[in-house]
């Protein structure tokens, strides 16, 4: 079991606020946009979620690392967050199936963390001041020097990040004889999206985000999955164009998070950067079609502007966030296309929204049947 | 769907007297539900036989029936009121059982009353273990291998099939009555017989004991639209094998991965949906295998609010009962607001950025020769909750809340070093196992051994080990050399100044001074349901040591009310009743009210009660820091029982105003010597007595006083260790016993007035005028603790002369003690002489009873007097006097099968009921009167 480092560490926010604590993870310096997550379980899934790329994450839960890390509970092959801020970073973990402590996991990926800071005060600060860039260092405590490094970090607004986490080459997951073939456009896809599809008898081919429609159509998929991913969707002009071409094919499309935002942008809606994003596994969403509510897993700092959706002929709003009334899901009126802002694959998080995968598979079945008949 | 407007009048059934397994958590849920329904303009009628509850108060419900929880009284209510619906989920198993009974009798149907919040089928299927097992099988929810037996023979066959160890549980019982784990045939036979007897339908479930599996609980809420949320996950630190009510529990779950947690959540949803389509709360218990498979099995589901949901409400800030009541009348979760933020949705799952630890409070000392081992049957009488930013801080605070003469977990010089005893304790858990785990680690007993014997998850054990390692880092220092970061860490880990002082071999006050100099101060954080994601509107705080303080101090005049801590025998719900009324009265007088308490079951710790709630140990250090922070006008100590009262001395010493009767007066009443002098000066008779330090002196004094003698340690609660002795041998033995348990304590010897009649009076005094609110006469003769005797209000056979004497004495004593507020005086009457046994210048157990019987807000009045806002003569007293009210003591002896029901000077009852009679010809009165000598022992 790796001991926790005892070096002092510092967290500096772009507005000059400083928090002192102790180091955890690798010793070093890291920068990113600071955001907080309120989930009480599933830290490993969160840290490996590519949508968090570029983000320094504050965990609200007071103990992180209690059950170590587990090979089967990753959402990508490495830790994707830029840095971590926690109250209590567990030195000891307890779980029979765990292979490694969170400390050694972070060390291996060279990820820097700070512990024993007043995370609640930090979250209240961000809640009131909004998202901003931040720097963590466990090697440099000179605030002035850190300020200089921090000043160089670009704003998340207008930043395209998906290309950093998208796969470089297409790969297949699933049973080759599966009923359906799904082309997954990888903007930083969580593994569980693919798992949820494979469980529903789909063979997935995960394509790099710069794949062309021709390349994907050559594989003859039954439907398209537009994955989650990090960054500002509004600057992803090529991706919006690709999404437009995909929609026009007429096959079922399912968009999640960034994929959802791209589908919205394609329909002429706007996306905006949120004052504070939604990050947690307790987000209430209402399905406006069925009237039922679901507790969802969310992770987004940009959102589709609800106002821009009013009066749009092409789409209708299917889901609304119950806490702040933001847009949480849309569907196209004339295409078998729908998308949600949240994570129905929810790893971590409740399984309330898994029905959306069934809907997607149902759409593929329907379209396939109408084609063969 | 908005609320169902056809429901205009609702009946809520309470849970009756407090017994082990069903305590004041149901006063909390019932009060919340009543308030929640009244907010909607619904007329609330309430039935409960327990007079010490807030729920049976006019401030809570429209129509109150202090009647036995029997179908005939339900019928009476339905005849008198036009009730649309009954809500039976707020009063524990008692209320559910009564609802079923009424349903079977066709009463609900006859009066056109709908049952809301649950359905009969759901109750039936969850309580009938065989039906439940079948249902779980149908929906593919795994359970431990089990079978039901309706006969001794069937039981034995099952045992043969499954093999030991086995659990036996009785169907339709409370708090695991008749349940246990057996490892061999002999024990099995005994428990099987008992289990079959206790079950009202003579059925037991026998299942394979999943010893060592990890135990978890989820609290669910569902609306009529089938929207479900999990309010809280709770992990039992004590694994399977110990009743959850007797387990140390932690929220949120500490050692659950998301994968296993979500699987459990799915199972809980499936289970709740399978038992019926009702809107309301639900508690589900699971066990998880402690291996890499992390298999989950269901243990049970309770379709009602429970002790766990009260804990979950306090742990998260999400008021389950309040919301459940709204759901019962038709609201959907997404139509309601989060009660803490007031802006976000009530349909969400609370998230915690702190840890809570609940530790049960036991009272084994009251049940001589009882089996003190914890098992499937609940034995604790109360609980405390500690809130901290880490598990360590939370568990230290919980230990500080227990009032078991410990300053926290360890570092107080009270460790056990006997290896054999420790090892035995680890395996046979009792009230002190937590402390022995600490001792075991400190002693160097291998981790593996500790884990094997306790089966407690390594994570928790490592947290305790870390405390011991940390203490070593502290101990190498002295107060002068201690660096700031170590002291800060000690405080963050929850160590009290006293514990740090012990480690540094210095005084508590020196540590306090040092940390203040170093700027290490308590800060207060909010319990806000959302981990600070949204702004909260509700002032529910806990303390910690961190950077930011969130508790802003107003410039209003403030008063602090000290709560009574964990429930225990001798100090229970009645003091919570008093605290809540004190808070409400102070509010009426324009004060900002601040409540301090650590008991999660209570109404006083409902964030809706006081203007500001500090959920903190009623422990000097925490109280003093809050006082320094808030700067109140003063502190009310006379409503929170002995717990609060005993802090008066220190408050006074630190120059903090004790509201009402001063510390000096409180001390005068407590001190036998000075109090007797006072009585003597005024020619008030009292039994001859003396104070001794050892057995030698006691024998000498006995010659002077004459037998029988009442022997007790001074300064104790509820007659602890009090005994009547009739000869020198007994006297010697008992004195030595007391000194063994409480070394250095003074011992009081009173001449016992054998055969005397006992009576007690409560009064309000403003220092000059005295108003006697009621005199109660005990039915049993002197020798049985007042809390354990039947008592009648007003006296049933005391002559006018006697009553006159009592009244004169009460007035005199109250004024002489300079009482400002409440006072209780106890009497023994023999040969027409009225002797004073004791006087307590504080709210007593009987005050709520009298207030209920006479329908007058006495605690409210007394609080206004204490605050100096009103004089006794300002009130227009108008007691509703007709017939008699009998106080019925209620016991929990059934939880201790080997203990005989023997009553004496030491209190043993856990609760009480009120019963009104029109005349002394009442058959119930005749019966108890004729049996008055039955249980008297010594």
Interface residues (C-beta under 8 A of the other chain):
Chain A: X19 X36 X38 X39 X40 X41 X42 X45 X60 X61 X62 X63 X66 X67 X70 X72 X73 X87 X88 X90 X91 X92 X93 X94 X95 X96 X97 X117 X118 X119 X120 X121 X123 X124 X127 X276 X280 X281 X282 X283 X284 X286 X291 X292 X293 X295 X322 X323 X324 X346 X347 X348 X349 X350 X351
Chain B: X225 X226 X227 X229 X233 X252 X253 X254 X255 X256 X257 X258 X259 X261 X262 X265 X266 X290 X291 X292 X294 X332 X333 X334 X343 X344 X345 X347 X348 X349 X350 X351 X352 X353 X354 X355 X389 X390 X391 X457 X458 X459 X462 X463 X466 X525 X530 X531 X532 X533 X534 X535 X546 X547 X548 X550
